[in-house]
Amino acid sequence: MTKLTVACLGAWVLLAAPAGAKIPASLYSPSSCHRIAPATGYAVYKCDDGVPAFGGTTSNPTGAKAVTVPAKYGGNGYVGLPGKASAASTVPGADSNGNVALDVDLTLPTIAPPKGGYPMLVFMHGCCSGSKTSWEATSFGGADAGGEKWHYSNAWFATRGYVVLNYTARGFVDGSGHGSTGQTELDSRSYEINDYQHLACQVLGAVGKFNPVTGRKLAINPSKLVTTGGSYGGGFSWLALTDPKWTCTGDTGAGQRLMSLAATAPKYGWTDLVYSMVPTGTHRQEPGSLPAFNGCDSGPRKLDGSPCPSPVTPVGIPKKSIVAALYASGKTGIPPGTPHTTFPSKIDDAIACLQGPYPPESNPACATTLQTLLPEFLRERSAYYQNFFFYNIASHPSYRIPVFNAATFTDPLFPASEDRTMLNRLRSVVPNYPIRVYHGDYQHFTQNKDTEWADICQSGTGPRHPCAGPADYPNGNYNAISPNLVRMGVTTRLDRFIDHYAKPPGDPNQPTPTFNVTAEVQICPQNAGARPPDEPGPAFAAPTFEQLAPNTLDLSLAGTQVTTSDVEPNPHAANSDPVANLAGNGGKCPVETQPAGSGVAVYTSDPIATGATMIGATEVTAHFSASPSASGVELNARLYDVFPNAEAVLVDRGPRRVSNAEAQSGSVTFELHGNGWHFAPGHRIRIELAQDDDPFLKAASVPSSLTLTGVDLALPIR
């Protein structure tokens, strides 16, 4: 480009299109970019050159219909964007140049850009069958944008002035094995986080090439980047937070340009991938009891792989049914032949370990997994352990990137502890850290109601419903508060939060958000009463999570009962398994009317005299009269609300791996996942303690029994 051309086009193109950008011409071809009208009065351009005819370990030799990034990055692979590693061409799925090819879509605004350029929003899909289409829609009011896509899709954000990047992460393919090449590294900071940074730089460098498509000069503000996504995309967004600033490398076409996050919005993701999959039950969620920063509360190895000091936390209890379902969906798709991902052999080895005899410390097939992969999952894939980031936010205010966290309560895969421990570590370093949290009953294996995400409207005496269409937005401004609004959903809160920091031209003046914590009470068919059962329960807000429920309801339940490591049949374990419950009960609350069976300790309180609203994690202290000699002892808790009609509704649960030293001490204390629930007057509170919670949790292979003499409960209540 000549200096004369730059002078004529002005700073927009100088910002937007330095030479050498690698975005393929097929993506900005007029045949790939189509004008979409998501709603009356709105338009965007969606650029999609199709799905590459390659994927996984079958390399894309020319990068056709894809955007290439280094198959492996150099340096330490983190803290800014490194260049390509010298051994990149040896990575499975890499081409001869040492690149993998990612399937990319770009959605562009038609609204006039702000001074400095458009913000860019990067979506990340879920695992293990997601793709670039997971957060794409052609409308934000029609059937394709309902549910969780309500005001949360490429179309929605682009209409308001974001350049939106949707792409399929490395190794993810469709049912034909086509998509992105390489193998998934499960959001590794050294692979997937660098991939997104590299892609963002490439879009920054090439956005001017899309000028003929939209008919206007396009530019991106490199300091207004936002990441978001759910599940795998939530873990990704947390990790993106911990490496928020980088310099673009020369091979991106935006060499030496600085890029940085303006905000991030993780939804129902993990911050400790080991603990979410194989929990020990030792993590506490309160500010003064944070899990060890070296990883030793999640297992026996430190971040660097060296052994933890004594007393060593044993390996946790695999979430058997969930891990198996995720692995199957990634390995072949569910059903086989549908979208899936490409696992490296170390993941296959880890699954063989987790599905083998328990406990894994005595299983020779687990040696490499425990010594190498476990600390790698902590070090490379878990935001909570990015200690350099926490050093940065203490010393450098510019690293304190604002966070909107759509946290979970009832999700058994990524429960509330994944969010609360991260929140409390952030605030332990920066007490006023800019984070807003919303805990609700949504996502994996839950009811995941549409009304959790969408605003709820009602016109006159008509039915309550997710706000949509001209009837609820009579002036055609879907970003405005509807005159029919009766409850604001999670997504509007998320949108307004990130808009304040990214300042898209369609919503540039959002006020500074409040940095607080909101938590809902779970509503099931059994406790809905006069409230619509398809809506969330009451929500409460406070400056900190702990202030939501500063009191405790203490229960001491006595009685000698025996638990055993093999309870067959155990109907409560079968009914409460998250995978089976989703398939057979739509994710609604499991209800029990029959006894749990022998070998499960069951303690039930007297009817409570006054109502109690619980918000948070119940503390359980179990007392023993005999010490087991077997290794791998578990004590898994299920908390129930027992109604006057004798129905028992599952409210919360939590696993605990009991070490030999703890078993010999005579008691163990641990916390459940946490939830928001109202116990009505006259109801009873029941706790079941089981060594065998299979199929949800992997049962120990070594027979054992444990005699309990009683249990103490401390429920956090308002």
C-alpha positions, 0 to 999 in steps of 0.5 A, a space after each residue: 500500500 502506498 503512502 498516498 493511498 494511506 493518506 487518502 483513506 486516513 487512519 482507519 485503513 492504516 489501523 486496519 490492514 498492514 501488509 501480510 495478513 493471513 485471513 484467506 481471500 475466500 473469507 472476504 469474498 463476496 460469495 462468502 459474505 451475506 447480508 443478514 437482517 436479524 430483525 426489522 431495522 437491523 442488518 449485519 454481514 456474515 462471512 463464512 467460506 464453508 467447512 474445510 474438507 480436512 480436520 483433526 490429524 488430517 492436515 489441511 495442506 493449503 489452509 483452504 477455507 480456514 485460517 492458519 495459526 502455529 501448531 505449537 508456540 515457542 518460549 513458555 507458550 504464554 504471557 503474551 503471544 509467542 512466535 511459532 515453535 521450531 518443532 511445530 511441524 511435528 504436532 499431529 494435524 500440522 501442515 508442512 509449515 507447522 500450522 494448524 488450520 481453524 474454521 473461522 466465521 466473521 460477522 461484521 456490523 453495518 452501524 457506523 464505527 466509533 472513534 478508534 474502531 469497533 470492539 471485537 467479541 470472540 465466542 468460544 464454543 463448548 466441549 466436546 461436540 461444539 463448533 463455530 456455529 454454537 453461538 451463531 444465529 440469523 436472528 435475535 428474535 426467532 426460533 434460532 435465537 431462543 433459549 441461551 441464544 436470546 440476545 447472545 449470538 453473533 447476530 445480536 452483538 454485530 447489530 450493536 457494533 461488535 466485530 464478532 469472531 466465531 471459530 472452531 477450536 483446534 481438533 474439533 470436527 463435524 460428523 464427517 471429520 471436517 473442521 479444524 485440524 490438530 488435536 484439542 489441548 482442552 483450553 491449554 494456555 500454551 495452545 488454545 489461548 495463544 490461538 485466539 490471540 493469534 486469530 484476533 491479531 489476524 482479524 485486526 490486520 485484515 479487517 480492511 479487506 472486508 471494506 468492499 463487503 460492507 461498503 464502509 471503512 472498517 477498523 477494530 479498536 485493539 484495546 476493546 476485545 471481549 471474550 465469552 462462552 459457556 462451559 469449555 468457552 467459560 474455562 477459555 474466558 477465565 484463562 483469557 483473563 489471565 493473559 489479557 495483553 499481548 503484542 501481535 507477531 509479524 506473521 499475523 499481519 498486525 505485527 507489533 500492534 498491542 491488543 488487550 481485553 476490555 472485559 470477559 464474560 465466562 459462563 458456567 466454566 471451570 477455574 480448576 479443571 482437575 477439581 471439577 472432574 476429579 474432586 477431592 472434597 477438600 476445597 473450601 469456598 470462603 475467603 479465609 480458606 482458599 485452596 492452596 495456590 500450588 495445587 496441593 488441595 486438588 491432589 498429590 502433585 504441585 503445579 510443577 509436578 513435584 510431590 506435595 508435602 505431607 499430609 498429602 491430599 489423595 487423588 479425588 473421586 472421578 465424576 464417572 457418568 459425566 466424564 464418560 459422557 464427555 469423553 464419548 461425545 468428544 471421541 465419536 460424537 453422541 450418537 457416533 458420527 456427529 460432531 466431536 473432537 480429536 483427543 491426544 493419546 494422553 487424554 485416552 490414557 487419563 480416561 483409562 486411568 479414571 475408569 480403572 480400579 479405584 483409588 488410582 494411586 495403586 493402579 500402575 496404569 495411572 502413573 503417568 496421568 498422576 505424575 504428568 497430566 494432573 499437574 499439567 491440567 492445573 498449570 496449563 488449563 486452570 485459571 485459579 493457578 495462574 499465579 503470575 496473573 495474580 502478581 500482575 493484578 496486585 502490581 498493575 491496575 491495567 491488568 484488572 480486567 472486568 469480569 461478568 461471571 454467569 456462575 452456576 449453583 446446580 450444575 454438577 459438572 462445574 459447581 459453585 465452588 469453581 466460581 466462588 474460589 476464583 472470586 475470592 482469590 481475585 478479591 484477596 489480592 484486589 478487594 475491589 476487583 471489578 467483577 459481577 457474579 450471578 449464580 443461577 440454576 442453569 446449564 449442564 444436567 439442569 433445568 436450564 430454563 429459557 427464562 433464566 437467560 431471557 428477560 421475562 415480559 407480560 402484557 396486561 393479564 397475558 402469559 409471562 414469556 421471554 421478551 421478543 418481537 414488536 409487541 415487547 419492543 414497540 419502538 424496534 429497539 431490542 436493546 432497550 428495556 421493554 415496557 412489558 418487563 417483569 424480570 431481567 434475565 442473566 443475559 441482559 445483565 451480561 450484555 450491559 456489563 460488557 457494553 460499558 467497557 467495550 462501548 459498542 456504537 449501538 450501546 455506548 453509554 451504559 453506566 458503570 456496573 455494580 460489582 456485587 454477587 446475585 444468587 437465585 433460589 432454585 424453583 422445581 415443580 415440587 416447591 413452585 407453589 404459586 410461582 410459575 415453575 418454568 421461571 427462576 426463583 427469587 434473587 438476592 444481591 449483596 456486595 459479597 457472596 458471604 453477605 447473602 447468607 450471613 447466618 447459619 442453621 445448625 443441626 446435630 443429628 445423632 445415631 449409629 449407622 453403617 456405610 459400605 463401599 458397595 450398595 446394590 441396589 441404591 435407588 437414590 444414587 441411580 435417580 440422582 445421577 446427573 446424566 440419567 436424570 437429564 435423559 429421563 427427567 429433563 434435568 428437573 430436581 430428583 425426587 425420592 419416595 423410597 428408602 436409600 437402602 442398607 449401607 447408606 447412612 440417613 439422618 433426618 431432622 425434626 420439622 423446622 419451625 420457621 422457613 429458612 432460605 439457604 444460599 451457599 455451601 452446607 458444611 457437613 461434619 461426619 463422626 466415626 466410631 470405627 476407623 477403616 483400614 481400606 484405602 480409597 474411602 469415600 463419604 458422599 453427601 446428598 442433601 434433601 428437603 423432605 416435604 410433609 407428603 414424604 417426598 424428598 427433593 434433592 437440594 445439594 450434594 458433595 463428594 469427599 475422599 477420606 484419607 486414612 489419617 482422617 478416617 482414623 481421626 474420628 471425624 471429617 468436615 467438608 462442604 457441599 457444592 452449594 445452592 439457593 433453596 428455601 426450606 418451608 416451615 414444617 419441612 425436614 432436612 435430610 442428609 444421606 452419606 454414602 461411600 457408594 454414589 455410583 454411577 455419578 461418582 466412581 466407587 472404590 474397588 477396595 471393600 470397606 465399611 464405616 460406622 457413623 455415630 452422627 452428623 453435624 450440618 451448618 446451612 448458610 441462611 439469610 
